[in-house]
């Protein structure tokens, strides 16, 4: 069972915006601004989309944005495209001995 | 370009050992801490272990502490994961990932993974 909570699936039509939530606790998401988001097409290497809650690495589309409120972080994908269909994982540093925790992943479907 | 390639995955029996290798290229290897993570259908992604750029610091998830060991050979741009006393629950795809030295909590670049199956 994952330490962070994400919806199992989210769907949207091309061009729409969707938001994926990532709920944690006051020991991880709520305490540290060290939340990251990853995109994973099965069989390929996962890709970093967002780090430190809101920052995008060079080369990542500005259609991806991150935010946080309290113990919940969010990833928004705007202008949904067919290639966005993938699994999305959130991760956070935690004050517990686990150090780094993940959500179970959210499958994004483009209708 | 930056590339990480894992190898060494196999089918092994419970109690046996296995060593995974992650070969890095395209960047100054010694400047980056390296992680191993794993993914299973049941438990999702799980962080396993980290080693600092110079190899002086290591840390492990509780589920593998005492059984797994991370090491690196900076002359070969390679990081290893020695897995001993393997259990069925260690069955997973294992990924290596690099982290920026200023943000050890960020898994900046990943390999494609190697599958380890522990089964009798």
HADDOCK unambig.tbl for C-alpha pairs under 7 A between the chains (distance, minus, plus):
assign (segid A and resid 1 and name CA) (segid B and resid 43 and name CA) 5.54 0.50 0.50
assign (segid A and resid 2 and name CA) (segid B and resid 43 and name CA) 6.43 0.50 0.50
assign (segid A and resid 2 and name CA) (segid B and resid 44 and name CA) 6.99 0.50 0.50
assign (segid A and resid 34 and name CA) (segid B and resid 105 and name CA) 6.83 0.50 0.50
assign (segid A and resid 36 and name CA) (segid B and resid 106 and name CA) 6.75 0.50 0.50
assign (segid A and resid 43 and name CA) (segid B and resid 112 and name CA) 6.78 0.50 0.50
assign (segid A and resid 44 and name CA) (segid B and resid 112 and name CA) 5.19 0.50 0.50
assign (segid A and resid 45 and name CA) (segid B and resid 110 and name CA) 5.53 0.50 0.50
assign (segid A and resid 45 and name CA) (segid B and resid 111 and name CA) 5.19 0.50 0.50
assign (segid A and resid 45 and name CA) (segid B and resid 112 and name CA) 4.13 0.50 0.50
assign (segid A and resid 46 and name CA) (segid B and resid 110 and name CA) 5.98 0.50 0.50
assign (segid A and resid 47 and name CA) (segid B and resid 109 and name CA) 6.78 0.50 0.50
assign (segid A and resid 48 and name CA) (segid B and resid 107 and name CA) 6.98 0.50 0.50
assign (segid A and resid 48 and name CA) (segid B and resid 108 and name CA) 5.81 0.50 0.50
assign (segid A and resid 51 and name CA) (segid B and resid 106 and name CA) 6.56 0.50 0.50
assign (segid A and resid 93 and name CA) (segid B and resid 105 and name CA) 6.03 0.50 0.50
assign (segid A and resid 98 and name CA) (segid B and resid 61 and name CA) 5.70 0.50 0.50
assign (segid A and resid 98 and name CA) (segid B and resid 62 and name CA) 6.89 0.50 0.50
assign (segid A and resid 100 and name CA) (segid B and resid 47 and name CA) 6.22 0.50 0.50
assign (segid A and resid 101 and name CA) (segid B and resid 46 and name CA) 6.92 0.50 0.50
assign (segid A and resid 101 and name CA) (segid B and resid 47 and name CA) 6.97 0.50 0.50
assign (segid A and resid 102 and name CA) (segid B and resid 45 and name CA) 6.21 0.50 0.50
assign (segid A and resid 102 and name CA) (segid B and resid 46 and name CA) 6.70 0.50 0.50
assign (segid A and resid 104 and name CA) (segid B and resid 44 and name CA) 5.28 0.50 0.50
